[in-house]
Amino acid sequence: MSTRGHAMAAGAVLAVAAALGALQAWALAWPWPVGAGPWLRSGEPAAWLALLAHAAAVVGVARARSAGAAAARALVWTATWLATTFGWLYISMHVYGGMPGWLAAVAVAALALFLALDYAVMAWVWWRWRPAAPWAAALAWAAAWTLAELARGVLWTGFPWGALGYTQVDALGWAAPWVGVYGLGLVTAALAAWLALARGAWRWAAAALCVLLWGWPGLGAWVQQRLPDATAAAGTLPVRLLQGAIAQDDKFDPERGIAVALRWYGQQLVQAASDERLAGGLVVAPETAIPLLPQDVPADYWRTLLGHVRQGHVAVLIGLPLGSFERGYTNSVVGWRPGQALPVDDAELPAALSAYRYDKHHLVPFGEFIPPGFRWFVDLMRMPLGDFARGALPQPPLTWAGQRIAPHVCYEDVFGEELAAAFADAASAPTVLVNVSNIAWFGDTVAIDQHRQIARVRALELGRPMLRATNTGSTAAIDHRGRVLAELPRAQRGVLDVVVQGRSGLTPYARWASRWGLAPVLLASLLLWGLAGLFGGRRRAP
């Protein structure tokens, strides 16, 4: 074959790798309005698609002529996977940040390529030292893949959004309370690699197992219903979730955004406080529902709200920024309960507003803190960005109506090991989880659906209901088995009333992750690689 022919063949291989990356990204939340019954639904995960795309990519990496070629194929595949997964970052930088479109696109691509380096290194190592036996090579691949996922999720503050395991929330979610999202990804990668590498009758066996696990859409729920539950019911909680649907273009505008937020959220909180149907319940408003510092809002506004809550029947959680130029700022959630003392004068108002307070711990790079050396990049965007102070880990929950209610802010729920830190002691562990978010920064995109799948996995891992109050979606209630109980239409102003069941007790994941974080996943991956190499034989050098 001529040099030109070789170049065209190599280009075709890389194009296929890129296509497989896009398919793996779409498997997290199918972005298209067309589907195929229960196997392919808009906004929902397609576990089987992730499996097949991953298996095909393994074939390409395994058939590379050198470790360098294997790494190049993996780089293109995973960079496309990641860029497709979080391509909505372009909207925040260009549409709302005012960054030139070409530069925003380059920034997304550069981030994807940087994160994909972990997977390229993984592919190079695997190709160079993989065992000879197909079953062992498949296990080694799964171990190497998981190590790359861990690197992406931990290094440089971590950005594990869209990890492979999230695609399996329906098919393999029953295992999440034991192994967590990285364990789900490991199992998926192992079976995909076995399907790709097995020969003869073993390939048919692998195909049969994959058809069983992924070809029957209801199998995951059927298995889950028959497994013992590690948690127990801990009473019910009436809940009202608020979705203001204030466009991001308007959010910080004094008339179109701030005035609307003050009026609508104020009205909803006052009405909920006296609603007998919510007696003993909880009302939740989203992240930065009030997009002002408390001291910039008239004191009478706060006194009115606190007065109604004090005399009412419900507790309140509401997202708003706190702090000052001198003390620094936090992205926070404050909580109020009936019977709370009213401030006598303005000097007592800040303490009354933060009678319960949660400060966001895991801050968003560039959005909530500026990495060293990147001030120039932030200055390219016309957005209210800056350096926020970091909250402690863990922080105490809000206690109300027999429940321990633990809030967290926006993309903190991507870090399951950090949420698990609150579960070290079963007696004081949260019974209900609450996420407040505003991802209107990313438009009406698949980011909303992706975040819902992530929240479902957190509910499964920790065995707790997850309440989500957001500005534009997905405002939803999810039970401890990861099932969406109710959800508001996206980008529409409204309230969601639902009753959730608090849970006590600890899942196996909550036990080990609360004590050792991700160390067990790291050790299991290294052990799996070692065992595969020990018993899988040595592959002859090509």
Rosetta blueprint (number, residue, H / E / L):
1 M L
2 S L
3 T H
4 R H
5 G H
6 H H
7 A H
8 M H
9 A H
10 A H
11 G H
12 A H
13 V H
14 L H
15 A H
16 V H
17 A H
18 A H
19 A H
20 L H
21 G H
22 A H
23 L H
24 Q H
25 A H
26 W H
27 A L
28 L L
29 A L
30 W L
31 P L
32 W L
33 P L
34 V L
35 G L
36 A L
37 G H
38 P H
39 W H
40 L L
41 R L
42 S L
43 G L
44 E L
45 P L
46 A L
47 A H
48 W H
49 L H
50 A H
51 L H
52 L H
53 A H
54 H H
55 A H
56 A H
57 A H
58 V H
59 V H
60 G H
61 V H
62 A H
63 R L
64 A L
65 R L
66 S L
67 A H
68 G H
69 A H
70 A H
71 A H
72 A H
73 R H
74 A H
75 L H
76 V H
77 W H
78 T H
79 A H
80 T H
81 W H
82 L H
83 A H
84 T H
85 T H
86 F L
87 G L
88 W L
89 L H
90 Y H
91 I H
92 S H
93 M H
94 H H
95 V H
96 Y H
97 G L
98 G L
99 M L
100 P L
101 G H
102 W H
103 L H
104 A H
105 A H
106 V H
107 A H
108 V H
109 A H
110 A H
111 L H
112 A H
113 L H
114 F H
115 L H
116 A H
117 L H
118 D H
119 Y H
120 A H
121 V H
122 M H
123 A H
124 W H
125 V H
126 W H
127 W H
128 R H
129 W H
130 R L
131 P E
132 A L
133 A L
134 P H
135 W H
136 A H
137 A H
138 A H
139 L H
140 A H
141 W H
142 A H
143 A H
144 A H
145 W H
146 T H
147 L H
148 A H
149 E H
150 L H
151 A H
152 R H
153 G H
154 V H
155 L H
156 W H
157 T H
158 G L
159 F L
160 P L
161 W L
162 G L
163 A L
164 L H
165 G H
166 Y H
167 T H
168 Q H
169 V L
170 D L
171 A L
172 L L
173 G H
174 W H
175 A H
176 A H
177 P H
178 W H
179 V H
180 G H
181 V H
182 Y H
183 G H
184 L H
185 G H
186 L H
187 V H
188 T H
189 A H
190 A H
191 L H
192 A H
193 A H
194 W H
195 L H
196 A H
197 L H
198 A L
199 R L
200 G L
201 A H
202 W H
203 R H
204 W H
205 A H
206 A H
207 A H
208 A H
209 L H
210 C H
211 V H
212 L H
213 L H
214 W H
215 G L
216 W L
217 P L
218 G L
219 L H
220 G H
221 A H
222 W H
223 V H
224 Q H
225 Q H
226 R H
227 L L
228 P L
229 D L
230 A L
231 T L
232 A E
233 A E
234 A E
235 G E
236 T E
237 L E
238 P E
239 V E
240 R E
241 L E
242 L E
243 Q E
244 G L
245 A L
246 I L
247 A L
248 Q L
249 D L
250 D L
251 K L
252 F L
253 D L
254 P H
255 E H
256 R H
257 G H
258 I H
259 A H
260 V H
261 A H
262 L H
263 R H
264 W H
265 Y H
266 G H
267 Q H
268 Q H
269 L H
270 V H
271 Q H
272 A H
273 A H
274 S L
275 D L
276 E H
277 R H
278 L H
279 A L
280 G L
281 G L
282 L E
283 V E
284 V E
285 A L
286 P L
287 E L
288 T L
289 A L
290 I L
291 P L
292 L L
293 L L
294 P H
295 Q H
296 D H
297 V L
298 P L
299 A H
300 D H
301 Y H
302 W H
303 R H
304 T H
305 L H
306 L H
307 G H
308 H H
309 V H
310 R H
311 Q H
312 G L
313 H L
314 V L
315 A E
316 V E
317 L E
318 I E
319 G E
320 L E
321 P E
322 L E
323 G E
324 S E
325 F L
326 E L
327 R L
328 G E
329 Y E
330 T E
331 N E
332 S E
333 V E
334 V E
335 G E
336 W E
337 R L
338 P L
339 G L
340 Q L
341 A L
342 L L
343 P L
344 V L
345 D L
346 D H
347 A H
348 E H
349 L H
350 P H
351 A H
352 A H
353 L H
354 S L
355 A L
356 Y E
357 R E
358 Y E
359 D E
360 K L
361 H L
362 H L
363 L L
364 V L
365 P E
366 F L
367 G L
368 E L
369 F E
370 I L
371 P L
372 P L
373 G L
374 F L
375 R H
376 W H
377 F H
378 V H
379 D H
380 L L
381 M L
382 R L
383 M L
384 P L
385 L L
386 G L
387 D L
388 F L
389 A L
390 R L
391 G L
392 A L
393 L L
394 P L
395 Q L
396 P L
397 P L
398 L E
399 T E
400 W E
401 A L
402 G L
403 Q E
404 R E
405 I E
406 A E
407 P E
408 H E
409 V E
410 C H
411 Y H
412 E H
413 D H
414 V H
415 F L
416 G H
417 E H
418 E H
419 L H
420 A H
421 A H
422 A H
423 F H
424 A L
425 D L
426 A L
427 A L
428 S L
429 A L
430 P L
431 T L
432 V E
433 L E
434 V E
435 N E
436 V E
437 S E
438 N L
439 I L
440 A H
441 W H
442 F H
443 G L
444 D L
445 T L
446 V L
447 A H
448 I H
449 D H
450 Q H
451 H H
452 R H
453 Q H
454 I H
455 A H
456 R H
457 V H
458 R H
459 A H
460 L H
461 E H
462 L H
463 G L
464 R L
465 P L
466 M E
467 L E
468 R E
469 A E
470 T E
471 N L
472 T L
473 G L
474 S L
475 T L
476 A E
477 A E
478 I E
479 D L
480 H L
481 R L
482 G L
483 R L
484 V E
485 L E
486 A E
487 E E
488 L L
489 P L
490 R L
491 A L
492 Q L
493 R L
494 G E
495 V E
496 L E
497 D E
498 V E
499 V E
500 V E
501 Q E
502 G E
503 R E
504 S E
505 G L
506 L L
507 T L
508 P H
509 Y H
510 A H
511 R H
512 W H
513 A H
514 S H
515 R H
516 W H
517 G L
518 L L
519 A H
520 P H
521 V H
522 L H
523 L H
524 A H
525 S H
526 L H
527 L H
528 L H
529 W H
530 G H
531 L H
532 A H
533 G H
534 L H
535 F H
536 G L
537 G L
538 R E
539 R L
540 R L
541 A L
542 P L
